[in-house]
Amino acid sequence: MDLDKPSELDAALEPYQFDVLINSAGLTDVDRCEKETALAHRMNAESPVELAKICRNRSARFVHLGTDYVFSGTGRTPLTEEDPAVPANHYGRSKLAGDLGVLEVNPAALVARISWLFGPEKPAFPEMILKQALAGSRVSAVADKWSSPTYAPDVASWLLALVGQEHQSGLFHLSNAGACSWQEYGQTVLDAALDAGWPLRATLVDPISMDSIKAFVAKRPVYTVMNTARFTNATGIVPRTWQEAIREHVAGKPVPARDDSV
């Protein structure tokens, strides 16, 4: 399906029979959303609402994945589902419009907000850090922005637990337990790789400030750690720490051979 064309989604889904539809897609390039606001709104707001309507009309469960970027990031306390969402950029505004619109047209839907997603199928922050540490002697990451890494296989299991309870609906915050900066996140990735025998050239992640990254177009929220108590109360599941998830993720990767030509 093409989320840039909300009016075509019903016809695209018409041949398929399903009981549950999980929308994990969207325009997640924060800076592109800032420059192409209409495209971001179609993909992150209009299309999810259309999918929610389709599921409502079919009596199918709809699960939509949201983001921690709906919050301003100005606080220092883990955010609950009841905390006001005041996005700092258009990516967050488009995603918040999707969250609210989905639940307005389909109150039985589930909206699961996640943060700093990583996993085995798609390169993300851990892969970027590992690539840099293999290639050079210096690695750096932002030390003044905080959230919670979230492991994709864990998200899948958590969503199954929620979908398995037909009465569950509304907003849920999902992430691995604990909070960190990008610098701490990256250092944990390198530590796990070293423990696994990776031939890293860089072993430390140097701290830098978010203001030093001049390539950023959109403003980034500083603190978006989410409170997952509602999910635990609903399912009895306590998310494992992000450090445990990182270690499992890195341990599942093949150890690369040393390249002395670099």
N, C-alpha and C positions, 0 to 999 in steps of 0.2 A: 504494500500500500504506500501511497505517496501522501505524507502528512502535510505537504504543501498544498494539497487539493482536498479540503474538508468535504466539499460537496460530492466527491467521488467515492467516499469511504463506504457508504451503504452498498453501492453496486459492487465494490471490490469484495465485500464480505458476504454478499448474497449467496454464493455457491457453497459456503461452509456452514457446517453445523457445529456448535460448541456450547459448552455449559459455562465456561470461564474464559474471559479475554483479559490478558495482562498487557498493558501498554508500557513498554520499557523504552520507547523511542522518543526522540525529541531533538530540538536544536540546542546542543549543550555548549557550543562555542560562545563563551561569555562575551568576548569582544565583537564577534560577528553579530550577535543579538543586539548589541549597542548600536551597530551601524545599520543593520537591516531589521528595523523594528517590526515592520509589517510581516515579514517572513517569520520572525520569531513568534509573533502573535498567532499566525495561522497554525504553525507547527506545535506550539506549546500550550495554546489556549483553545483555539477554535476546533482543531481536530480531536483533542481529548474529549471535549464536550460532545462532539458529534458521536464519538465512539461510545460515550456514556449513554446517550440517547438510544443508540442501536441496541446496546445490551439491555437497557430498560424495556424496550419494545419486544425483545426476544425472551425476557425473563432469564437472562444470563447474568452471572456475576461479572462485574467490571473492576479491575484493579489497575490503578494508575500510579506510576512512580513520580514522586515529586523531589524536591531538593531543599537543602538547608539554606540555599541562597534567597529564599523568600524572606529571611530575617535581616534586620539592619546590621547586626553584628556589633552593636555598641555596648552590650552588657557583658557580664562576666559570670553568669549563672546558666547552667544547662537549660535549654529551652523546651517547654512543654507544648503540647498541641493547643493549649489555651492562650499561649502568649501571643501578643499582637504581631502580625507579620507586616513589616514595613521594608520592602526590598530596597537595596542600595543601587540597583542597576536594572536595565530592561530585561535581561535574562530572568532575574528574580520576579519582576513584575509580570512577565508573560507566563511564568510557571505558576505564580500565585493565582492569576486569572484562570488558569487551567484547573487548579485545585478547587477553587470556589465554584467555578462553573460546573465541573463534574458533579460535585455534591449537591448543587442546586437542582440539576435536571435528573439526577439519579441518587437519591438519598441512601440507597442500599449499597452504593459503590464503596470501595476501599481506596484511600489515597495514602500511599506509603512514602514518606519523605526519607531520603537517604543522603549520605554525605561521603565525599572522597572515595568513590567506588573504585575497587581494583579486583582483579580476578584472573583466572587462567586463560580466558578466551580473547581478551583484548588488551593490548599494551596500555599501561596507565602510569601513574607516578613511580611505582617501584621499578618498572622496566626502564624508565628514563634515567633514574638514579643509577641503576646497575650498568646501563650502557655507558654513562659518563665515567663511572668508577673503573670500568674495564679499559677505557680509552685514554684516560689522563690521570694526572696526579692530584687534581683539585676538583672538588664537587661542592656546590653551595646550594642552599635552599632557604626560603623565607622563615624567619624565626619569630615574627610578630603577627602571625595569623594562626588561629586555633580552630580545630574541628575534630571529628572522629572518623578515622578510616573505616570503610565498610567492605567486607569480603563478599563478593558476588555469590559463591556457593552458600554462605550463611543466609544471605537475603532470600535465596530461593527456598531454603528450608523454612524460614520465618513466614514467607508468604503462603506456603502450603499450610502451615499451622493456622493462619488467619482464615484462609479460604475454607479450611475444613470446619470452621464454625460458621454456620449459615447466618447467625444473628449478628455477626460482627460487621460493622460498617463505619464509615467516617475516617478521620485522620489518625494515622499512626506514625510515630517517629521510629525509624529502624537504623541502627548502626552498631558496630562493635563497641564494647565497653571501654571507657577511658577517653582521654583527650590528649592532643599533642599539637605541636606546630609542624609545619612542613619539614623543618630542619630535624626535629626529633623523629618524625616519620621516616625520613630518609636515612638517618643514622641507624635506626632499628633494621631497616632493609639491608644496609651494608653489614651490620653485625651478624645478621642471619646468614648472609652469603658467605662471610668469612668462616662462620661455624661449619658451613657446608663444604668448605674447601675451594671457594671461588678464587681465582687468581687476580684479585683486584689490585689496581695500581693506586687507587685512592681508598683510604680506610676511614676518613673522617669527613663529615659534612659541615662545611663552614656556614655560620649563620649570616644572613643578609636581611635587610629590611625590605618590606613590601614596596616602600616608596622608591627603592633603588631600581625597580624593574620598570624602565621607561616604556617598554613595549605594551604595557597594559593600557587599553583604551577605556574600559569600564571600571568603575570603582568596585573593589572587592570588600565584602563584609569581613570584619576582623575576627569576631568570635561567634561561631555558629554550632557549638557543641549542643547536641540534642539529648533531652531526657527521654529514655525509652521505657519508663515505668508503666505507661499505659499498655504497651505491648506485653510486658511481663505479667501484669495483672490479668490480661485477657487470655494468655496462653500458658502461663507458668514457666515460660522459657526465659532464662537469664542469658543475654548475649555474652559470649566469651570475649576476652579482651582483644583489642586490635593487635597487640603484640603477638598473642598466640596465633591469630589468623595470618599475620605476616610471616611468621616462622613456617607455618604449613605451606603457604604460597611459595615461598622461596625454596623450601625443601622439595617441592614438586617439580622444580625446574632442572633440566640437565646442566651439570657443571661444565662451563665452557673450557676449552683448552687454552693454555697460556699462549698469548701472541706476543712474542718478543720483537716483532718487526715494527711495532708502533712506537 
